[in-house]
Amino acid sequence: MGENKTKTDEEILFPEVTIGDLVIKPWTFGKLFEISALLEEVLDKMDAKSIKLEDIAPEGFMSYTTVARLFTIASPEVLKIVALTTEKTEEEIKELSMQDGIKAVVTIYNQNKEIIKNALGLPGQT
């Protein structure tokens, strides 16, 4: 019958998520290099508005309703982060349904929140 594939510890701890035609995987170390400048821009814009990561994502999870707030602060950067994470073009990301786009942003944040906090030296909840 089917091939019995054993999952690695990494695949169990950090599973990929499929949303429509998008496959979203947690960032690799290399991907962090591509995305770090964009994350810095988002965080700078949040600082300028006196918004902390904990305000956007209380209890460590970003909800669908708070994504709208993030879009108003840094939509160009968020678009680029989603495109780089999913290896799609920005135009392809713009064509997503509202629901799939929001799910993608929430998934990317939730998969990488520890990287976002720790790699960038942010205090915060786990």
N, C-alpha and C positions, 0 to 999 in steps of 0.2 A: 504494500500500500504506500502511504506517504513516507517521506524521509523523516526520521526522528532527529531533529536538530537540537542540540543542547545549547541553551542561551548562556552567554558569558555573564559574569557578574555585572559588567558595565551595561549590558543590554537589559538586565533585570532592574538595575537601579535607575537607569536613565533610558526608558523606552522611547522609541520614536513615536510620533503621533501623526496620523493621517487626517487631514481636513480637506474634503473635496479632492482636488488634484495635488494638494500640497503634502509633502512629507517633511515634518518638522523634527529635527534631531537636536539634542543638546549641543551647544557649541563645543568645538574642539579648541585646543590651545591656539592653533593657527587661526581659527575663526575669530577668536578673541582679539588678535592683532588687527584684523580687518574691521572689527566693530568698535574697538575701544575709543577711537576718536569721536564716533557718533554718540556713544554712551556719555562721554564727557560733555558733549554739546547738550544732550538732553538734561543731564544733571546740572549744568550751568544755568540752563533756562529754568529749571525747577528752583534752583537757588535764587535766581532773580525774582521769582514770584513767591519766595519764602515757602515753598512747598517741599516737604521732606518725603523720601521714599516711603516711609511708614504711613504718610497721609494718603499716598496713592494706593498703597497695598497694605492695609492694616492686617495684622495677623499673618503676614507673609504671603498672602494670596492676592493677586490682582483680579478684581471682579469685572464683569462685563460693563457694569455701569460706571466704573472709574476710568475705563479706557478712554471715554470721551474727553475727560479732563486732560489726560495725557496728550491726546490728539490736538487739543487747543493750544497746548504749550509747545509741542515739538513735532508736528505732523511730518515735515520733510525727513527728519532724522528717523522717525519711527518707520516710515515707508522704506527707507534705505536699509534699516536693520532687518525688517521682514524680508526684503528682497535678498539680501546677503545670506540670511539664515536659511532660506528655502531654496536658494540658488535659482531664483526666478528673476525676471526683469521687473523694474518698477511698474511698467505698463501692465504686465501680467497681474501684479499685486493689486493695482487699481481696478482691475476688472473683476475682482472677487466680489461675491455678495457681501453685504454689510455683516451678516452673521458669520460667514467664514473668515472675513478679515479680522473681526473682533476676536473670534476664537483663536486665530493665529497669533495675535499679539499677546493674549492672555497665556496661551501655551508656551510661547517663547519666553515670556517673563518667568512663568512658574518653573520651566525646565532649567532656567539659568539664574535664578534669583541669588543663589549662593555665590556664583561667579560675579554677578553684578555688585553684590555687597562686599565680598572679600577681596576680589581682584582690584577693585577700585578703592578699597580702604574705607568703605562705608560702615558706620556703626548700624546696628539694627537687629531685628529679631531674626531668628532662624526659621 
